[in-house]
Amino acid sequence: MKTKILPNIFISVGVLFALTRLLAAGTIITFDVPGSSTGPFQGTHGNAISPQGTITGTFDSNGNHGFVRARDGTFITFDVPGAGTGPFHGTYAFSINPTETITGFYVDASGLAHGYVRASNGAITTFDVPSAGTDPGQGTLAFNINPAGAIAGYYLDASNVFHGFVRALNGAITTFDAPGAGTGPFQGTLSGGVDCLNPGGVIAGTVQDSSNVNHGFVRDANGTITTFDPPGSQGTFSGGINPAGVIMGVYLDANIVFHSILRDANGAITTFDVPGAGTGPFQGTLAQGMSVPGTITGNYVDSSNVNHGFVRGKDGGLTTFDVPGAGTDVGQGTFPSVPNPAGVIVGSVQDSSNAFHGFLRTP
C-alpha cells in the first residue's frame, strides 16, 4: 500500500559523488528578530529573500508575527490587522518578490486563515477565496508571489477539501483542481512552496488522490494541468518552479526514503541524492527552493536523523553545509529555504535547545 505524505533520467549516487565539487563553505550569519521567543520550537524563521537581499519570515512572541530584514540587518516587524495572538495564530510571511511585496496568510482569533499582500511601503490588503470554509482550521493560505504580483496558494473548503487558487494583481481570483484530486477530508489540490509560481504564471504543486497518495502537478498559464510521478514513487511533492519551467521537489520510495527531483519543461525527470543522506524511513534528500538560474537548496537527513543544508548548482555539483550552532540531536540542524538569483540563501537553524534562528548564507 502506498504511503501518504506530503522519458526519465536517473543519476546514481556514484555519479553524484563524481559530480560533487569541493566548493567554499560560504559565509553564514545567524539572526534573531528582537523580542523573538527562545523556548523549544520557538524563534525566528527566515522564509524568503528578494533579489536585493531583503529577507522576510515569521517569528514567535505571544503568537506569530511577520518581519522584514533589510540588507543592513535592521528589522521591521508587522501584524496583519485582525490576526490572533494565541498559539498558532498570528501573521505568517512566506514570499517576497523583486518589488519587495510580501504575501502569506494570517490566522485570526477563531483559528480561521486569510490571505494578505503587504506592499513595500507597509500597506496591507487582505483577501479570502470566496468558496473557502469559515470554520476554525479552514480558510485561505497564500504562499508565493511572482514578479508581476500574482499570488498562488490553496484553500480549505467547508468540507475540509483542498483546492488551488491564483490571485491576479487586480485581485481577481481563479480556483482550480488537479485531475484525480480526492474529495475527502484533507485531500485535494495544494500549490507548492514559497516559489511555486513563476513569472509566466505557471504553478507547481501537489495533488492528493482519493487513496491519499500524492502526485506532482504543473498548471500552465492557460489553466491546463499535467500530473506526474517519478518511477517507483510512493508520493510526489512539487516545490518550486523557475522561469524556464523547471520544477524541483521530492518523492518517497518504497522504503519511505526521500529523494529530490528536477522535472524539465518537457517532462523529463532527473532524481538526485546528497552523499551522506540516510537511507532509513523519512531520511534522505529534500529539495526546498530554487533560484532563477537553477540553483537548488534544501536539507538532507542523515542516518542519525540530523538535518544538514545543501546547495546543488545548475551543473549538478553539490555542496553541503551546517550553520554554526546547529543542533546535532534527532530532528535538529540546518533547514535552508530558498536562494535568490545571486545564490544567497535564507533559512532556519534549530539549536541544541530546539530554538530556531534565521540564517543567511552568501556564496
N, C-alpha and C positions, 0 to 999 in steps of 0.2 A: 504494500500500500504506500502511495506517495505521501511525503511529509508536508504538512502545512507550515509555511514560514512567510515571513515577508519574502548549396556548396559551402562547407565548413573547413576552417583551417585550425589545426591544433598545434600548440607549441609545447613540447615536453619539458619537464623540469631540467633535464640535461642540457637542452638547447638554451633554456633560460640562464643556466649557470654560465654558459658560454657568452651570452649577451650581456650579462651583468657587468657594469662598469664600476671602477673604484673612483667615485666622484667625491668631491669635497662634501663634508657633512653639512655645510651651510651654516649660517648664523641664526641662532634661535634665541628669542627672548620670550619670557612669560609675562603675563599681566593679569591684574585683577581690577575689576571696576570698584572704585571707592565705595565702601559700605556693603560690598558683597558678603553674603554669609560664608562661613568657613567650616560648617559642620559636614558630616558624611553625606555625600551625594548632593551637596550644595556647591555654589560657587559661580564661576564665570565660564561661559561657553562662547567661543568665537565661532561664528557660523558662516560668514561670507566676507569677501574682500573685493573692493572695487578695483578697476584698473589703476586708479590713482593711489591705492593703498589704504583707503578708508575701510575700517572694519565695522561690521555690525554683528550683534548677537544678543544673548539673553543672560541675565544674572538673577540670583535668588537674594531676596531680602524682604521678608514678610510678603511673600508672593513673588511672582516673576515680573521682570521689567526689561525693556529693550535698552540697548546702548549703541552709541556711535563712538568709535575711537579714531581720532584723526591721526595723520602720519606723525605728528609731533608728540603723540602719546596722550593728548588731552581727551577727556571723556565728556560726552553729553548723554544723559540718561532720559528716558521718556516712557510714558504710560499712555495707552490709548484711553480716552475718556470712556468710562463705563466698565473698565477692566476690574475684575475682582481682586481681592487681596489675600485670599486664603491659599492653602497648599494646592498646587497645580492650577491655580487661577492666575490671571495677570496677562502681561504682554510678552509675546514671543516674536523675535525678529529673525528672519531666515535668509533673506536675499537682498542684495543691493546692486543696482545697475550703474552704467557709466555716468549717469546724471546724479548719482548718489541718492536716488529714490529707493526707499526700502519697503518691502512687503513682509507680511507674516499674518498671524492671527492673534486675537486676544480671547480670553475666557472670562466671562462675566461672573458675577456673584452666584448665579444659579447653576454654573457649570456649562453654559452654552457657548460655543465658539463662533466667532465672527471674523471676517477678513478685514484687512486695512491696508492702506498705502500711505506712506509718510514721505512727503516731498523734502527736498534738500533744505528748504527753509523751515522745516519743522511742522508744516501744516499736515494734518492727518484727516484722511477720508476713510470712513468705514463702509463695509458693504456685506450683504448676505445674498447667497444664491436663493432665488425665490422659492425653490422646492426643497430647501434644506429643512431638516427637522428642528423642532424647537424645544425638545426635552433636554435635560442635562446630559452631557456627553455627545450630543449631536451638534450640527451646525456646519459652518463654512471654514475651511482650513486652506489658507493661501501659502504657497511655498516658494514660488520663483517669479521674478520679474525680469523681462528681457530688455535690451537697449531701447526698444520702441515704447516701453511702458506697459506692454501686455503682461498679464498675471495668470499663472496656472496653479491649479490646486485641485482639491476634491472636497466633496461634502457628504455628510451622512444624513440620509433622509429619515422620515418619521418611522420607517420600518427597520432602521439601522442598516440600510444598504448603502454602499459607497458608489459615488458617481464622479466623473471628472468634470472640470469646468475650465474655461479660459475667459478672462475678462479683458476686453479691449481697452485702449487708453481712454476712450469716451465713456467707459462704464458699462457698455453692453456686454452681457454675459451669455455665453454659449455653453450648454451642458452636453455631455456625451457619455456613452457606454461602449466599452470594447466588446467585440464579438466574443461570445462564450462567457460573459460575465455572469457570476452567480447572483441570485436574487434573494438569498437567505441572509440572516443577520450577519453583518460584518464581512460579507462577500461583496464583490463588485469591482469597480474601476478606480484605481488610485494613480494620480500622476506621480512622477518621480520625485527627486530631492530638490536641493536648492539651485540646481542648474538644469532643470528638466525641460525648459522651454528655450529654443534657440532663436536667433534674430529673425529667422524666416517664418517663425510661428509653428515650427514642428515640435511636438511634445513627445517625450518618452515617459513610460510609466509601467505599471504592473496591474494585471487583472487577475482576480481570484475567481475560479470557476465554482460550479455547484458541488464539486468534490473537495473544495478547499485547497486546490492546487493552484499555485501562482505561475503566471506566464508573463513574459515581457510584451510590450506593445509599443508601436510608434504610430502617431497620428500626424498626417501631413497637414499642411496649411489649408487644404481644401476639405479636411474632415475625414479623409479615408484612413482607416485604421488597419494595421497589419500586426498580428501577434507572432511571437517567435519563442523558441526554446533551443538551447544547445543540445546535441545528442546526450542522452543519459541524465538530463536534468530532472530532479525531483521537485524543482521550484525555482523559477527565474524571476529576478527583480531588476528592472531597469532603473538607472540612476540619471546621470547627466547626458546631455547631447550637445555637441558643438556645432558651429555654423556649417560644417561640411556634412552634417547629418550622421556623424559617428556617435554611437551610443555606448556608454560604459555601464556596467552593472555587475551582478553576481548571480551564481546559481549554486544549488546544493546537489551533490551527487548522491548515489545510492547509500553511501556511508555517512551521510549528513555532514559532509565536509564542504566548506565554501571555496569556490574558485571564482576568479574575476573574468569578465568577458569584455570584448570590444566587438561591436557589430557595425560594419560599414554601411553606407547608404544603399548599397546593392544587396544587402542582406547577408554577406559573408561574415562569419563569426570566428574570432580568434579568442582562445582562452589563455590565461596565464596565471602562474603561481609564483609567489615570492619565495626564494630559497630560505629555509628556516621556518616556514609556516607549518603548523601542526597538521596532522592527518587524522586526528580523532574527531568525534562528533562536535559540531559547532566550532571547530577550529578552521584555519585556512586563511585565504586572501580575500579581503573585502574592499573593492574599489569604492571610493566615496565621492570623488569630484574630478572634473576635467576642465582644463583651460581651453581657450580659443585655439592655440596651436596644437593641442592634443596631448599635453602633459596630464598624466593621471596621478591622483593622490589617493591614499587610503590607509587602512591599517591591516596588519595580519596578526592572527592569534597563534602563538607558538604552542608547543606540546605541553607547556605548563599553564596554558590559558592566560598568558600575559599578552597585552597588546603593544604593538610597535608600529611606527609610521613607515611608509614607503613612498617613493616617487618613481614613476615609470615614464621615461622620456618617449617622445614620438617614435624614436627608433627602436624602442623596446628595452633600452638599458634601464636597469633597476638600481636604486639607491635606498638603503634602509636607514632609519634614524630613530633615536629616542630623545624626547625632550628632557633636559636636566630636571631632576626631581620627580620623574615619573615613578609611580609605584610599581613594585615587582610581584605583588600578590595576584591571586586569581581575579581576573576581570579588570585589573588596573592597567595603567600605561598610557600610551600616546594615541590620540584619535584625530588625525587630520580631517579637515572638512574639504575645502576647495582651494585651488590655486587661481591667481589672476593671470592675465596674459604674460606678465613678466616672470611667472613661476614662483611668485611669493605665495606662501601657503599660510592659511589660518586654520586653527583648530583648538582642541581642548586637551588637557593633560590631567589625569587623575592621579593624585599623590598617594603616599602610603597610608594617609588618614582617610582616604576616599573622598577628599575635597577636590573640586575641579578648578582649573585655572585656564585662562586663554593663553594661546601661544602664537607667535609669528615667526616663520622660518623664511629667510631670504637665501637664494641660491649662492 
